[in-house]
Amino acid sequence: MGDKRSPTRPKRQAKPSFDDGYWDCSVCTFKNSAEAFKCMMCDVRKGTSTRKLA
């Protein structure tokens, strides 16, 4: 009974930045192909943060 691991609890996995070959624009939320370096709708670069700096 010294084993504290739970066999029923799945490991948490970080959500990938894109799934199924697509990535969502952080500005307009358009679903772009994985090959696109910038959004096809608003020309924002892939991975651009919308967080405002103080």
FIMI-544928 format. One record per atom (N, C-alpha, C, O): residue number from 1; atom name; x, z, y. Coordinates in steps of 0.2 Angstrom, whole numbers, plus 5000, padded with zeros to 4 digits. Layout:
N
n,atom,c1,c3,c2
NUM,CA,X,Z,Y
...
***
This chain:
54
n,atom,c1,c3,c2
1,N,5004,5000,4994
1,CA,5000,5000,5000
1,C,5004,5000,5006
1,O,5002,5001,5012
2,N,5011,4999,5006
2,CA,5015,4999,5012
2,C,5015,4992,5015
2,O,5018,4992,5021
3,N,5012,4987,5012
3,CA,5012,4980,5015
3,C,5006,4980,5021
3,O,5000,4981,5019
4,N,5008,4979,5027
4,CA,5004,4979,5032
4,C,5001,4972,5035
4,O,4997,4971,5039
5,N,5004,4967,5031
5,CA,5002,4960,5033
5,C,4995,4959,5030
5,O,4993,4961,5025
6,N,4991,4955,5034
6,CA,4984,4954,5032
6,C,4984,4946,5029
6,O,4985,4942,5033
7,N,4983,4945,5023
7,CA,4983,4939,5020
7,C,4977,4934,5023
7,O,4977,4928,5022
8,N,4972,4937,5026
8,CA,4966,4933,5028
8,C,4967,4931,5035
8,O,4963,4927,5037
9,N,4972,4934,5039
9,CA,4972,4932,5046
9,C,4977,4926,5047
9,O,4983,4927,5045
10,N,4974,4921,5049
10,CA,4979,4915,5050
10,C,4984,4916,5056
10,O,4982,4919,5060
11,N,4989,4912,5055
11,CA,4994,4913,5061
11,C,4992,4909,5067
11,O,4989,4904,5066
12,N,4993,4912,5072
12,CA,4991,4908,5079
12,C,4996,4902,5080
12,O,5002,4903,5079
13,N,4994,4897,5082
13,CA,4998,4891,5083
13,C,4996,4889,5090
13,O,4991,4889,5093
14,N,5002,4887,5094
14,CA,5001,4885,5101
14,C,4997,4878,5101
14,O,4999,4874,5097
15,N,4993,4877,5105
15,CA,4989,4871,5106
15,C,4994,4866,5109
15,O,4997,4867,5114
16,N,4995,4860,5105
16,CA,4999,4855,5108
16,C,4997,4852,5115
16,O,4991,4853,5116
17,N,5001,4850,5119
17,CA,4999,4847,5125
17,C,4995,4841,5125
17,O,4991,4839,5129
18,N,4995,4837,5119
18,CA,4991,4832,5118
18,C,4989,4832,5110
18,O,4993,4834,5106
19,N,4983,4829,5109
19,CA,4981,4829,5102
19,C,4978,4822,5100
19,O,4976,4819,5105
20,N,4979,4820,5094
20,CA,4977,4813,5092
20,C,4980,4808,5096
20,O,4976,4802,5097
21,N,4986,4808,5099
21,CA,4989,4803,5103
21,C,4986,4802,5110
21,O,4987,4797,5113
22,N,4983,4807,5113
22,CA,4980,4807,5119
22,C,4982,4814,5123
22,O,4984,4819,5120
23,N,4982,4813,5130
23,CA,4983,4819,5134
23,C,4978,4819,5140
23,O,4977,4814,5142
24,N,4975,4825,5142
24,CA,4971,4825,5147
24,C,4974,4827,5154
24,O,4978,4831,5154
25,N,4972,4823,5159
25,CA,4975,4824,5165
25,C,4973,4830,5168
25,O,4967,4832,5167
26,N,4978,4834,5171
26,CA,4976,4841,5173
26,C,4972,4840,5180
26,O,4970,4845,5183
27,N,4972,4835,5183
27,CA,4969,4834,5190
27,C,4962,4831,5189
27,O,4957,4834,5191
28,N,4961,4825,5186
28,CA,4955,4822,5185
28,C,4952,4822,5178
28,O,4946,4820,5177
29,N,4955,4825,5173
29,CA,4953,4826,5166
29,C,4952,4820,5162
29,O,4949,4820,5157
30,N,4955,4814,5165
30,CA,4954,4808,5161
30,C,4959,4808,5155
30,O,4964,4811,5155
31,N,4956,4806,5149
31,CA,4960,4806,5143
31,C,4964,4800,5143
31,O,4962,4794,5142
32,N,4971,4801,5143
32,CA,4976,4796,5143
32,C,4979,4795,5137
32,O,4979,4799,5133
33,N,4982,4789,5135
33,CA,4986,4788,5129
33,C,4992,4792,5129
33,O,4995,4793,5135
34,N,4995,4794,5124
34,CA,5001,4798,5123
34,C,5007,4794,5126
34,O,5012,4797,5129
35,N,5007,4787,5126
35,CA,5012,4784,5129
35,C,5012,4783,5137
35,O,5018,4782,5140
36,N,5007,4785,5140
36,CA,5006,4785,5147
36,C,5010,4790,5150
36,O,5010,4796,5148
37,N,5014,4789,5155
37,CA,5018,4794,5159
37,C,5015,4796,5165
37,O,5016,4802,5167
38,N,5009,4793,5167
38,CA,5005,4795,5172
38,C,4998,4793,5171
38,O,4997,4789,5167
39,N,4993,4797,5174
39,CA,4986,4796,5173
39,C,4984,4789,5175
39,O,4986,4786,5180
40,N,4980,4785,5171
40,CA,4978,4779,5172
40,C,4973,4779,5178
40,O,4972,4773,5181
41,N,4970,4784,5179
41,CA,4964,4785,5184
41,C,4967,4787,5191
41,O,4966,4784,5196
42,N,4971,4792,5191
42,CA,4973,4795,5198
42,C,4981,4795,5199
42,O,4983,4797,5204
43,N,4984,4792,5194
43,CA,4992,4791,5195
43,C,4996,4797,5195
43,O,5001,4797,5198
44,N,4993,4803,5193
44,CA,4997,4809,5193
44,C,5001,4809,5187
44,O,4999,4807,5182
45,N,5007,4812,5188
45,CA,5012,4812,5182
45,C,5010,4816,5177
45,O,5007,4821,5178
46,N,5011,4814,5171
46,CA,5010,4819,5165
46,C,5013,4825,5165
46,O,5019,4826,5167
47,N,5009,4831,5164
47,CA,5012,4837,5165
47,C,5012,4840,5172
47,O,5015,4846,5172
48,N,5009,4837,5176
48,CA,5009,4840,5183
48,C,5004,4846,5183
48,O,4998,4845,5181
49,N,5006,4851,5186
49,CA,5002,4857,5187
49,C,4998,4857,5193
49,O,5000,4854,5198
50,N,4992,4860,5192
50,CA,4987,4860,5198
50,C,4987,4867,5201
50,O,4983,4868,5206
51,N,4992,4871,5199
51,CA,4992,4878,5201
51,C,4995,4877,5208
51,O,5000,4874,5210
52,N,4992,4881,5213
52,CA,4994,4881,5220
52,C,4999,4886,5221
52,O,4999,4892,5218
53,N,5005,4884,5224
53,CA,5010,4889,5226
53,C,5009,4893,5232
53,O,5006,4890,5237
54,N,5010,4899,5232
54,CA,5009,4904,5238
54,C,5014,4903,5243
54,O,5014,4906,5248
***
